[in-house]
Amino acid sequence: MLLSLVMFPVVFGDGAVAILGKDANRGEGLRVGFPSVSVVVPALNEERNIPHVFERIPEDVHQVVLVDGRSVDDTVAVARRLRPDVCVVSQTRKGKGNALACGFEAATGDVIAMVDADGSADPGEIPRFVAALLDGADFAKGTRFLPGGGSADITRLRAQGNHALTSFFNMCYRRKYSDLCYGYNVFWRRHLPVLGLDATSPLPEDGSPLWGDGFEIETLIHVRVARAGLRVAEVPSFEFKRIHGVSNLNATRDGLRVVRTIFAERARNRRLHGQAAPAAAPVTTAPVTTAPVAAPQAETVEESVG
């Protein structure tokens, strides 16, 4: 007799996520397995913040990758003391984009989670994002502006700027994102080729950065995900203030960078392909999961073309 399985993800109270299967013919339940998760943490002189970030990482993650941007403090030593199994990778060039590219290359899990080292993002939320992937998404992006999300850090000016930039992105790619400028993202590692990031090329002789090496990386990723037609789910997330140190955020400079990245990526795509991309898969909204229940079905809200 053929085995007919109905698959659904479950998030348990301890943060574990599993794929459960039910034999539709017999009504029998069984655990099939769950994806391995690599947590990529870019860090530059974050020795005081690393203990808080590592403490919040779920115990059953497959791998933690610390990408060191040539820190002059004890960032690496602290990380190794807290997690002897941590995979430490040194950047090949400079900038957050290059750090992420290096971390992604070192990741071996089924799923990659991008987590900042300043304590602003809570690694304890990773199961929410994984649940969205198990529910059918290719890419799960955090949002501070849906029920269950929020921010203790964003100013009114930055919130207004983020709204304007998100609206512009949505107009360009026919999306209905609620938050473009938030760097908490989790996705299936098999989609890395879509991002097209370069971790190995040497720095040009004149010292100029390569495209995607800087803070434009987050917008660049969202553009390329939209162009490729990946199914995206927004996951409510809470942003905390940086615990120690000074933020490098600048509303005007960062806003202009987002706009330049959107235009530059559209021009790049025309040069590479000479035609519009096919329609993308729907954007969905992933609800907050706080109890040992099956992740609910996400609601399709739109399709995207570039």
WOZIJO-V363137 format. One record per residue. N is the residue number from 1. RES is the residue in one letter. PHI is phi as a letter, one per 30 degrees, with the letter a starting at -180 (* if undefined). Layout:
# WOZIJO-V363137
((N/RES/PHI) (N/RES/PHI))
This chain:
# WOZIJO-V363137
((1/M/*) (2/L/d) (3/L/c) (4/S/c) (5/L/c) (6/V/c) (7/M/c) (8/F/a) (9/P/d) (10/V/b) (11/V/c) (12/F/c) (13/G/d) (14/D/d) (15/G/j) (16/A/d) (17/V/b) (18/A/b) (19/I/c) (20/L/c) (21/G/b) (22/K/b) (23/D/d) (24/A/d) (25/N/d) (26/R/c) (27/G/i) (28/E/c) (29/G/c) (30/L/a) (31/R/d) (32/V/c) (33/G/l) (34/F/b) (35/P/d) (36/S/d) (37/V/b) (38/S/c) (39/V/c) (40/V/c) (41/V/b) (42/P/d) (43/A/b) (44/L/b) (45/N/h) (46/E/c) (47/E/e) (48/R/d) (49/N/c) (50/I/e) (51/P/e) (52/H/d) (53/V/d) (54/F/d) (55/E/d) (56/R/d) (57/I/d) (58/P/e) (59/E/d) (60/D/c) (61/V/d) (62/H/d) (63/Q/a) (64/V/c) (65/V/c) (66/L/c) (67/V/c) (68/D/c) (69/G/c) (70/R/i) (71/S/d) (72/V/c) (73/D/c) (74/D/c) (75/T/e) (76/V/d) (77/A/d) (78/V/d) (79/A/d) (80/R/d) (81/R/d) (82/L/d) (83/R/b) (84/P/e) (85/D/d) (86/V/d) (87/C/c) (88/V/c) (89/V/b) (90/S/c) (91/Q/d) (92/T/d) (93/R/b) (94/K/b) (95/G/j) (96/K/d) (97/G/d) (98/N/d) (99/A/d) (100/L/d) (101/A/e) (102/C/d) (103/G/d) (104/F/d) (105/E/d) (106/A/d) (107/A/d) (108/T/b) (109/G/d) (110/D/d) (111/V/b) (112/I/c) (113/A/c) (114/M/c) (115/V/b) (116/D/d) (117/A/c) (118/D/c) (119/G/i) (120/S/d) (121/A/c) (122/D/c) (123/P/d) (124/G/d) (125/E/d) (126/I/e) (127/P/e) (128/R/d) (129/F/d) (130/V/d) (131/A/d) (132/A/d) (133/L/d) (134/L/d) (135/D/d) (136/G/k) (137/A/d) (138/D/d) (139/F/b) (140/A/c) (141/K/c) (142/G/d) (143/T/b) (144/R/c) (145/F/c) (146/L/c) (147/P/e) (148/G/j) (149/G/c) (150/G/l) (151/S/a) (152/A/c) (153/D/b) (154/I/d) (155/T/d) (156/R/d) (157/L/d) (158/R/d) (159/A/d) (160/Q/d) (161/G/d) (162/N/d) (163/H/d) (164/A/d) (165/L/d) (166/T/d) (167/S/d) (168/F/d) (169/F/d) (170/N/d) (171/M/d) (172/C/d) (173/Y/b) (174/R/h) (175/R/c) (176/K/b) (177/Y/d) (178/S/c) (179/D/a) (180/L/d) (181/C/c) (182/Y/b) (183/G/c) (184/Y/c) (185/N/b) (186/V/b) (187/F/a) (188/W/d) (189/R/d) (190/R/d) (191/H/c) (192/L/e) (193/P/e) (194/V/d) (195/L/d) (196/G/i) (197/L/d) (198/D/c) (199/A/c) (200/T/c) (201/S/d) (202/P/d) (203/L/d) (204/P/e) (205/E/e) (206/D/d) (207/G/i) (208/S/d) (209/P/d) (210/L/d) (211/W/d) (212/G/j) (213/D/d) (214/G/c) (215/F/d) (216/E/d) (217/I/e) (218/E/d) (219/T/d) (220/L/e) (221/I/d) (222/H/d) (223/V/d) (224/R/d) (225/V/d) (226/A/d) (227/R/d) (228/A/d) (229/G/i) (230/L/d) (231/R/d) (232/V/c) (233/A/c) (234/E/c) (235/V/c) (236/P/e) (237/S/b) (238/F/c) (239/E/c) (240/F/c) (241/K/d) (242/R/e) (243/I/d) (244/H/b) (245/G/j) (246/V/c) (247/S/d) (248/N/c) (249/L/d) (250/N/b) (251/A/e) (252/T/d) (253/R/d) (254/D/d) (255/G/d) (256/L/d) (257/R/d) (258/V/d) (259/V/d) (260/R/d) (261/T/d) (262/I/d) (263/F/d) (264/A/d) (265/E/d) (266/R/d) (267/A/d) (268/R/d) (269/N/d) (270/R/d) (271/R/d) (272/L/d) (273/H/c) (274/G/i) (275/Q/a) (276/A/d) (277/A/d) (278/P/d) (279/A/e) (280/A/d) (281/A/d) (282/P/d) (283/V/d) (284/T/b) (285/T/c) (286/A/c) (287/P/d) (288/V/d) (289/T/c) (290/T/b) (291/A/b) (292/P/d) (293/V/b) (294/A/d) (295/A/d) (296/P/d) (297/Q/d) (298/A/d) (299/E/c) (300/T/d) (301/V/c) (302/E/a) (303/E/b) (304/S/b) (305/V/b) (306/G/c))
